[in-house]
Amino acid sequence: MIRNYPLGHLKISSGDMGQVLKFIEKRIAESKRTYCIPLNLTKYSISKKDLKLREVINSADLIISDGIPIVWLSKKAGYQDVYRITGIDLAEKILSRSKEQGWKLFFLGASPENLKMATKNLSNRFNNLNIVGSHHGYFGQHEIKQLIKSINASNADIFFLGLGLPQKEHFLHDYFDKISVKFCLPVGGAFDVWAEVKGRTPRSIQRIGMEWLYRSFYDKSRALYILKYGLIFLRDFLFYKK
């Protein structure tokens, strides 16, 4: 059973990967429209001031711990049944089950070239997925109405949203009620990973919860922001009170 717990100014969901997948399958089978938010250190820190981001996180039915620091904070709050589940790992589990479940997929995000390559690679890897539509992530405000029409016309069950932070969460905040999919998962830069133009953070770095610090080294343009968010989170962690 999935439970949502308060976690500072946000909330977090209980459950391991198996429990989360069962929850998603049940919601889809019952046609209960649902979206999941993968929560990491950066998103936690930004949402302290970004009220739209905070609102869309706290309105989600499912908020998974996308980073070890969120698990640490959850444990400190007394929640022993919160486990690390990354957004991309959850997405791949969903893809692996989609043919068996008969789920139809819509992809939104990345450049046209990367999205095309990601779609090809995923279809090969997961044995001809039922991808009923896709659109790159470089669209203007004037195109959103038509984009939503395309998503709805596809009759997709599952919608992977691969925009940046906080663009994808703001998109959900503003338009999820207008989209008729059964389940939405923001996947960030996963399409670029699936297109094999970007790599994931090394597993060794993931295990010690230092993805944010690792990113600050290889992405110099965002280093100061990433370090800032890390320090904000560290302060909350050290002085966290239930």
Contacts in CASP RR format, 6 or more apart in sequence:
PFRMAT RR
TARGET T0000
AUTHOR 0000-0000-0000
METHOD contacts of the structure
MODEL  1
MIRNYPLGHLKISSGDMGQVLKFIEKRIAESKRTYCIPLNLTKYSISKKD
LKLREVINSADLIISDGIPIVWLSKKAGYQDVYRITGIDLAEKILSRSKE
QGWKLFFLGASPENLKMATKNLSNRFNNLNIVGSHHGYFGQHEIKQLIKS
INASNADIFFLGLGLPQKEHFLHDYFDKISVKFCLPVGGAFDVWAEVKGR
TPRSIQRIGMEWLYRSFYDKSRALYILKYGLIFLRDFLFYKK
1 14 0 8 1.000
1 19 0 8 1.000
2 13 0 8 1.000
2 14 0 8 1.000
2 15 0 8 1.000
2 19 0 8 1.000
2 20 0 8 1.000
2 23 0 8 1.000
2 62 0 8 1.000
3 13 0 8 1.000
3 14 0 8 1.000
3 81 0 8 1.000
4 11 0 8 1.000
4 12 0 8 1.000
4 13 0 8 1.000
4 14 0 8 1.000
4 61 0 8 1.000
4 63 0 8 1.000
5 11 0 8 1.000
5 12 0 8 1.000
5 13 0 8 1.000
5 14 0 8 1.000
5 74 0 8 1.000
5 77 0 8 1.000
5 79 0 8 1.000
5 82 0 8 1.000
6 77 0 8 1.000
7 70 0 8 1.000
7 73 0 8 1.000
7 74 0 8 1.000
7 77 0 8 1.000
7 79 0 8 1.000
8 77 0 8 1.000
8 236 0 8 1.000
8 240 0 8 1.000
9 47 0 8 1.000
9 48 0 8 1.000
9 54 0 8 1.000
10 39 0 8 1.000
10 44 0 8 1.000
10 47 0 8 1.000
10 54 0 8 1.000
10 57 0 8 1.000
10 58 0 8 1.000
10 63 0 8 1.000
11 57 0 8 1.000
11 58 0 8 1.000
11 63 0 8 1.000
12 39 0 8 1.000
12 63 0 8 1.000
12 65 0 8 1.000
12 70 0 8 1.000
12 74 0 8 1.000
12 79 0 8 1.000
12 82 0 8 1.000
13 20 0 8 1.000
13 62 0 8 1.000
13 63 0 8 1.000
13 64 0 8 1.000
13 82 0 8 1.000
14 79 0 8 1.000
14 81 0 8 1.000
14 82 0 8 1.000
15 81 0 8 1.000
15 82 0 8 1.000
15 83 0 8 1.000
15 85 0 8 1.000
16 83 0 8 1.000
16 85 0 8 1.000
17 83 0 8 1.000
17 85 0 8 1.000
17 89 0 8 1.000
17 90 0 8 1.000
17 93 0 8 1.000
20 62 0 8 1.000
20 64 0 8 1.000
20 85 0 8 1.000
20 90 0 8 1.000
21 90 0 8 1.000
21 93 0 8 1.000
21 94 0 8 1.000
21 97 0 8 1.000
23 62 0 8 1.000
24 34 0 8 1.000
24 36 0 8 1.000
24 62 0 8 1.000
24 94 0 8 1.000
24 183 0 8 1.000
25 97 0 8 1.000
25 101 0 8 1.000
27 34 0 8 1.000
27 61 0 8 1.000
27 182 0 8 1.000
27 183 0 8 1.000
28 34 0 8 1.000
28 101 0 8 1.000
28 103 0 8 1.000
28 157 0 8 1.000
28 158 0 8 1.000
28 182 0 8 1.000
28 183 0 8 1.000
31 182 0 8 1.000
32 182 0 8 1.000
33 176 0 8 1.000
33 180 0 8 1.000
33 181 0 8 1.000
33 182 0 8 1.000
33 183 0 8 1.000
34 61 0 8 1.000
34 62 0 8 1.000
34 182 0 8 1.000
34 183 0 8 1.000
34 184 0 8 1.000
35 60 0 8 1.000
35 61 0 8 1.000
35 62 0 8 1.000
35 172 0 8 1.000
35 176 0 8 1.000
35 183 0 8 1.000
35 184 0 8 1.000
35 185 0 8 1.000
35 186 0 8 1.000
36 60 0 8 1.000
36 61 0 8 1.000
36 62 0 8 1.000
36 63 0 8 1.000
36 64 0 8 1.000
36 90 0 8 1.000
36 183 0 8 1.000
36 184 0 8 1.000
36 185 0 8 1.000
36 186 0 8 1.000
37 43 0 8 1.000
37 56 0 8 1.000
37 57 0 8 1.000
37 60 0 8 1.000
37 62 0 8 1.000
37 63 0 8 1.000
37 64 0 8 1.000
37 169 0 8 1.000
37 186 0 8 1.000
38 63 0 8 1.000
38 64 0 8 1.000
38 66 0 8 1.000
38 85 0 8 1.000
38 86 0 8 1.000
38 87 0 8 1.000
38 90 0 8 1.000
38 185 0 8 1.000
38 186 0 8 1.000
39 57 0 8 1.000
39 63 0 8 1.000
39 64 0 8 1.000
39 65 0 8 1.000
39 66 0 8 1.000
39 67 0 8 1.000
39 70 0 8 1.000
40 66 0 8 1.000
40 67 0 8 1.000
40 69 0 8 1.000
40 70 0 8 1.000
40 211 0 8 1.000
40 212 0 8 1.000
41 67 0 8 1.000
41 69 0 8 1.000
41 70 0 8 1.000
41 211 0 8 1.000
41 212 0 8 1.000
41 229 0 8 1.000
41 230 0 8 1.000
41 233 0 8 1.000
42 165 0 8 1.000
42 212 0 8 1.000
42 226 0 8 1.000
42 229 0 8 1.000
42 230 0 8 1.000
43 53 0 8 1.000
43 57 0 8 1.000
43 66 0 8 1.000
43 165 0 8 1.000
43 166 0 8 1.000
43 169 0 8 1.000
44 69 0 8 1.000
44 70 0 8 1.000
44 73 0 8 1.000
44 233 0 8 1.000
44 236 0 8 1.000
45 228 0 8 1.000
45 229 0 8 1.000
45 230 0 8 1.000
45 232 0 8 1.000
45 233 0 8 1.000
46 53 0 8 1.000
46 165 0 8 1.000
46 166 0 8 1.000
46 229 0 8 1.000
47 53 0 8 1.000
47 54 0 8 1.000
47 57 0 8 1.000
48 54 0 8 1.000
48 232 0 8 1.000
50 166 0 8 1.000
52 166 0 8 1.000
52 169 0 8 1.000
52 170 0 8 1.000
52 173 0 8 1.000
53 166 0 8 1.000
53 169 0 8 1.000
53 170 0 8 1.000
53 173 0 8 1.000
55 173 0 8 1.000
56 169 0 8 1.000
56 170 0 8 1.000
56 172 0 8 1.000
56 173 0 8 1.000
57 63 0 8 1.000
57 169 0 8 1.000
64 85 0 8 1.000
64 86 0 8 1.000
64 87 0 8 1.000
64 90 0 8 1.000
65 71 0 8 1.000
65 74 0 8 1.000
65 82 0 8 1.000
65 83 0 8 1.000
65 84 0 8 1.000
65 85 0 8 1.000
66 84 0 8 1.000
66 85 0 8 1.000
66 86 0 8 1.000
66 87 0 8 1.000
67 84 0 8 1.000
67 86 0 8 1.000
67 206 0 8 1.000
67 209 0 8 1.000
67 211 0 8 1.000
68 84 0 8 1.000
68 206 0 8 1.000
68 207 0 8 1.000
68 208 0 8 1.000
68 209 0 8 1.000
69 209 0 8 1.000
69 212 0 8 1.000
69 233 0 8 1.000
69 237 0 8 1.000
70 82 0 8 1.000
70 84 0 8 1.000
71 82 0 8 1.000
71 83 0 8 1.000
71 84 0 8 1.000
72 237 0 8 1.000
73 233 0 8 1.000
73 236 0 8 1.000
73 237 0 8 1.000
73 240 0 8 1.000
74 82 0 8 1.000
75 82 0 8 1.000
76 237 0 8 1.000
76 240 0 8 1.000
77 240 0 8 1.000
77 242 0 8 1.000
78 242 0 8 1.000
86 206 0 8 1.000
87 185 0 8 1.000
87 186 0 8 1.000
87 187 0 8 1.000
87 190 0 8 1.000
88 187 0 8 1.000
88 190 0 8 1.000
88 193 0 8 1.000
88 200 0 8 1.000
90 185 0 8 1.000
91 160 0 8 1.000
91 185 0 8 1.000
91 187 0 8 1.000
91 190 0 8 1.000
94 103 0 8 1.000
94 158 0 8 1.000
94 185 0 8 1.000
95 105 0 8 1.000
95 122 0 8 1.000
95 126 0 8 1.000
95 129 0 8 1.000
96 126 0 8 1.000
97 103 0 8 1.000
98 105 0 8 1.000
98 126 0 8 1.000
98 129 0 8 1.000
98 130 0 8 1.000
98 158 0 8 1.000
99 126 0 8 1.000
99 127 0 8 1.000
99 128 0 8 1.000
99 129 0 8 1.000
99 130 0 8 1.000
102 130 0 8 1.000
102 157 0 8 1.000
103 130 0 8 1.000
103 157 0 8 1.000
103 158 0 8 1.000
104 130 0 8 1.000
104 131 0 8 1.000
104 132 0 8 1.000
104 154 0 8 1.000
104 155 0 8 1.000
104 156 0 8 1.000
104 157 0 8 1.000
104 158 0 8 1.000
105 129 0 8 1.000
105 130 0 8 1.000
105 131 0 8 1.000
105 132 0 8 1.000
105 133 0 8 1.000
105 156 0 8 1.000
105 157 0 8 1.000
105 158 0 8 1.000
105 159 0 8 1.000
105 160 0 8 1.000
106 131 0 8 1.000
106 132 0 8 1.000
106 133 0 8 1.000
106 134 0 8 1.000
106 151 0 8 1.000
106 154 0 8 1.000
106 156 0 8 1.000
106 158 0 8 1.000
106 159 0 8 1.000
106 160 0 8 1.000
106 181 0 8 1.000
107 115 0 8 1.000
107 118 0 8 1.000
107 119 0 8 1.000
107 131 0 8 1.000
107 133 0 8 1.000
107 134 0 8 1.000
107 135 0 8 1.000
107 160 0 8 1.000
107 162 0 8 1.000
107 191 0 8 1.000
108 134 0 8 1.000
108 135 0 8 1.000
108 136 0 8 1.000
108 137 0 8 1.000
108 147 0 8 1.000
108 151 0 8 1.000
108 159 0 8 1.000
108 160 0 8 1.000
108 161 0 8 1.000
108 162 0 8 1.000
108 163 0 8 1.000
109 115 0 8 1.000
109 135 0 8 1.000
109 136 0 8 1.000
109 137 0 8 1.000
109 161 0 8 1.000
109 162 0 8 1.000
109 163 0 8 1.000
109 191 0 8 1.000
110 118 0 8 1.000
110 136 0 8 1.000
110 137 0 8 1.000
110 162 0 8 1.000
110 189 0 8 1.000
110 191 0 8 1.000
110 192 0 8 1.000
110 195 0 8 1.000
111 136 0 8 1.000
111 137 0 8 1.000
111 138 0 8 1.000
112 136 0 8 1.000
112 138 0 8 1.000
113 195 0 8 1.000
114 191 0 8 1.000
114 192 0 8 1.000
114 195 0 8 1.000
114 197 0 8 1.000
115 134 0 8 1.000
115 135 0 8 1.000
115 136 0 8 1.000
115 137 0 8 1.000
115 191 0 8 1.000
115 195 0 8 1.000
117 194 0 8 1.000
117 195 0 8 1.000
117 196 0 8 1.000
117 197 0 8 1.000
118 190 0 8 1.000
118 191 0 8 1.000
118 192 0 8 1.000
118 194 0 8 1.000
118 195 0 8 1.000
119 131 0 8 1.000
119 134 0 8 1.000
121 194 0 8 1.000
121 195 0 8 1.000
121 196 0 8 1.000
122 129 0 8 1.000
122 131 0 8 1.000
122 194 0 8 1.000
123 129 0 8 1.000
123 131 0 8 1.000
132 154 0 8 1.000
132 155 0 8 1.000
132 156 0 8 1.000
133 150 0 8 1.000
133 151 0 8 1.000
133 154 0 8 1.000
133 156 0 8 1.000
135 147 0 8 1.000
135 150 0 8 1.000
137 162 0 8 1.000
137 163 0 8 1.000
139 147 0 8 1.000
144 175 0 8 1.000
148 175 0 8 1.000
148 178 0 8 1.000
148 179 0 8 1.000
151 159 0 8 1.000
151 179 0 8 1.000
151 180 0 8 1.000
151 181 0 8 1.000
152 179 0 8 1.000
152 180 0 8 1.000
155 180 0 8 1.000
156 181 0 8 1.000
157 181 0 8 1.000
157 182 0 8 1.000
157 183 0 8 1.000
158 181 0 8 1.000
158 182 0 8 1.000
158 183 0 8 1.000
158 184 0 8 1.000
158 185 0 8 1.000
159 179 0 8 1.000
159 181 0 8 1.000
159 183 0 8 1.000
159 184 0 8 1.000
159 185 0 8 1.000
160 184 0 8 1.000
160 185 0 8 1.000
160 186 0 8 1.000
160 187 0 8 1.000
160 190 0 8 1.000
160 191 0 8 1.000
161 168 0 8 1.000
161 171 0 8 1.000
161 172 0 8 1.000
161 184 0 8 1.000
161 185 0 8 1.000
161 186 0 8 1.000
161 187 0 8 1.000
161 188 0 8 1.000
162 168 0 8 1.000
162 186 0 8 1.000
162 187 0 8 1.000
162 188 0 8 1.000
162 189 0 8 1.000
162 190 0 8 1.000
162 191 0 8 1.000
163 171 0 8 1.000
163 186 0 8 1.000
163 188 0 8 1.000
164 188 0 8 1.000
164 189 0 8 1.000
165 188 0 8 1.000
168 186 0 8 1.000
168 188 0 8 1.000
169 186 0 8 1.000
172 184 0 8 1.000
172 186 0 8 1.000
176 184 0 8 1.000
189 198 0 8 1.000
192 198 0 8 1.000
193 199 0 8 1.000
193 200 0 8 1.000
201 211 0 8 1.000
201 214 0 8 1.000
201 215 0 8 1.000
202 214 0 8 1.000
205 211 0 8 1.000
205 214 0 8 1.000
212 226 0 8 1.000
212 229 0 8 1.000
212 230 0 8 1.000
213 226 0 8 1.000
213 227 0 8 1.000
213 230 0 8 1.000
215 222 0 8 1.000
215 226 0 8 1.000
216 222 0 8 1.000
216 223 0 8 1.000
216 226 0 8 1.000
216 227 0 8 1.000
217 223 0 8 1.000
219 226 0 8 1.000
END
